[in-house]
Amino acid sequence: MTDAAPTANGPGHNVPNRNKIMNDALSEMYELDGIVQALLDKYIVPVREQKIDIKKKLNKELNINATVFNARYTAYKVEAQAHETEDEAMLDNLKEFFEIAPIGHQMDAFADGAEE
C-alpha cells in the first residue's frame, strides 16, 4: 500500500474533480491578488508617494539626502515606539548606544585602531 497521489490512469483517480479543485483554487487566488492590488493602489501607493515627497522636500530645503534622513528616522522610530510601549529598557539601550557612539564619532574606534 502506498500513499501516492492518484494518477489519471491509476486506481481511485478522479481527474475531473482534481482539475476542478485546482482551477477553483487558481481562480480564487487570482481574485484575491486583484483585491490586494486594488487595496495597495488605493491606500499604500499614495502613502509611499507622500513619504517620498517628504524626503524630496528635506533634500531640497535642507540638503539632507535620503540615506542620512533614514538613519536619523530609524533612531526616531525606535524611540517613539519605546515611548508608546513604555519600554524603558529600549530607551536605556538607545541612550547608551548614542553615548557610546555619538553622531559624528562612530568611526573613531577604527581611526584609533589604525594609528597603533
HELIX and SHEET records of a PDB file:
HELIX    1   1 VAL A   15  LEU A   39  1                                  25    
HELIX    2   2 LEU A   40  ILE A   44  3                                   5    
HELIX    3   3 VAL A   45  LEU A   62  1                                  18    
HELIX    4   4 ALA A   66  GLU A   84  1                                  19    
HELIX    5   5 GLU A   88  ILE A  100  1                                  13    
HELIX    6   6 ASP A  108  GLU A  115  1                                   8    
END                                                                             
